[in-house]
């Protein structure tokens, strides 16, 4: 099978996403057992996701000449 680097990278990102999404209930259950409420878990997920999202946006932004 001959695939390009971008296709391979895309497949790896999809695999990482699916793996992370499928493990979410395991992590949520462990956090609930540790005593966190649903609102606490949602707040921390948002607080961690937003900075990571903006770091990705900044890192993947195209230079002005490529638009």
Protein Blocks (a to p, Z undefined) as FASTA:
>chain_A
ZZdfklmmmmmmmmmmmmmmmmmmmmmmmmmmnopafklmmmmmmmmmmmmmmmmmmmmp
ccfklZZ
